[in-house]
Amino acid sequence: MKATPFIQKTIDEFHAKNGRGLGMFGDHLLLMTAKGIRSGEAITTPLVYGREGNDYIIVASKGGAPDNPHWFANIKANPEVECEVARDHEIETFKARARVVDSRPERDRLFKEMFEIWPSYADYQRRTTRLIPVIILEREP
């Protein structure tokens, strides 16, 4: 699956700038590569992230659309992912396991923390009737 021009431009900028100072995303963008549920291909998605200890928090917002983003189905089917994130002046790559937060109190707490990083998440939730999923990327040892 070929990335859209916007996604490919964001991926290219991430690599060119070692994950730092990325336009509207600033320093809170990671690249997550997951196996496509239909294609079986590796698909890379840029995502705004937060931190919880050694783990990374992401949100399946799709801008408040009525359905979840495609990558969400991919990680539910195959939760083993690879992540790239800025670390000091280079990009760190690591394997992680994506876990959808099922506990409503934990989801709500993490979602609130995420809209401190990306305030538009609150607007996205108001735009849709679905509960926007929050995912923890648990770093593999």
C-alpha positions in Angstrom: 0.0 0.0 0.0 1.5 3.3 -1.1 1.4 6.2 1.4 -0.6 9.3 0.6 1.6 12.3 -0.5 1.0 14.0 2.9 2.0 10.8 4.9 5.0 10.2 2.7 6.1 13.9 3.0 5.7 13.6 6.8 7.8 10.4 6.9 10.5 11.9 4.7 10.6 15.1 6.9 10.8 12.9 10.1 13.8 11.1 8.7 15.5 14.3 7.4 15.1 16.1 10.7 15.7 13.0 13.0 12.2 13.3 14.3 12.6 16.9 15.7 10.8 20.1 14.8 8.2 18.6 12.5 5.9 21.5 11.5 2.6 21.3 13.4 3.7 18.1 15.1 6.8 19.5 16.8 8.7 16.9 18.7 5.8 14.6 19.4 5.7 12.4 16.3 6.6 8.8 15.9 6.5 6.4 13.0 4.7 3.1 13.6 5.1 0.3 11.1 2.4 -2.4 11.2 1.5 -5.4 9.1 -1.4 -4.6 6.8 -4.4 -6.9 7.6 -5.2 -7.4 3.9 -2.0 -6.8 2.1 0.4 -8.3 4.6 2.8 -5.4 3.7 4.6 -3.2 6.2 2.7 0.1 6.5 4.2 3.1 8.2 2.0 5.7 9.8 3.1 8.9 11.5 1.3 9.4 14.8 1.3 12.0 17.6 2.5 10.4 20.8 2.7 10.8 24.5 4.7 8.9 27.1 3.8 6.6 30.0 7.0 5.4 31.5 8.8 3.4 28.8 5.7 3.1 26.7 4.2 5.3 24.1 0.6 6.4 23.9 -1.2 7.0 20.5 -4.8 7.8 19.6 -6.9 6.4 16.7 -8.7 9.6 16.1 -8.9 9.9 12.3 -9.7 13.5 12.8 -13.0 12.6 14.4 -14.3 10.6 11.4 -17.2 8.2 12.2 -14.9 5.1 11.6 -11.4 4.2 13.0 -8.3 4.6 10.9 -7.1 1.6 8.8 -4.0 1.2 10.9 -6.2 0.5 14.0 -7.6 -2.7 12.3 -4.0 -3.6 11.4 -2.7 -3.5 15.0 -5.8 -5.3 16.4 -5.1 -8.1 14.0 -1.3 -8.1 14.5 -0.2 -6.1 17.5 3.5 -6.5 16.9 4.8 -3.2 15.5 8.0 -1.4 14.9 8.4 2.2 16.1 10.8 5.0 15.2 11.1 8.0 17.6 13.5 10.9 18.1 16.1 10.3 20.8 18.7 13.0 21.4 20.0 13.7 17.9 19.1 10.5 16.2 16.2 8.2 15.5 15.7 5.2 17.8 14.0 2.1 16.4 12.3 -0.5 18.6 9.7 -3.2 18.6 6.5 -2.8 20.5 3.2 -4.5 21.2 0.1 -2.4 20.6 -2.5 -2.7 23.3 -5.9 -1.0 23.0 -6.8 0.5 26.4 -10.1 -1.3 27.4 -10.5 0.3 30.9 -12.6 3.4 30.5 -11.0 5.2 33.4 -7.5 4.5 32.1 -8.6 5.4 28.5 -10.1 8.7 29.7 -7.0 9.6 31.7 -4.6 8.9 28.8 -6.9 10.7 26.3 -6.9 13.8 28.5 -3.1 13.7 28.7 -3.0 13.3 24.9 -5.1 16.4 24.3 -2.6 18.4 26.4 -0.1 17.4 23.6 -2.6 17.7 20.7 -5.6 19.9 21.7 -7.5 18.9 18.6 -8.2 15.5 20.0 -10.9 17.0 22.2 -12.6 18.5 19.1 -12.2 15.2 17.3 -14.1 13.4 20.1 -16.9 15.9 19.9 -17.2 15.4 16.1 -17.9 11.6 16.4 -20.3 9.3 18.2 -17.6 6.6 18.5 -15.3 6.5 21.5 -11.9 7.3 20.1 -9.5 4.4 21.0 -6.3 5.0 22.9 -3.5 2.6 22.4 -0.4 1.9 24.4 2.7 0.8 22.5 4.4 -1.4 25.0 8.1 -1.5 24.3 9.5 -5.0 23.8 12.5 -5.9 26.0 
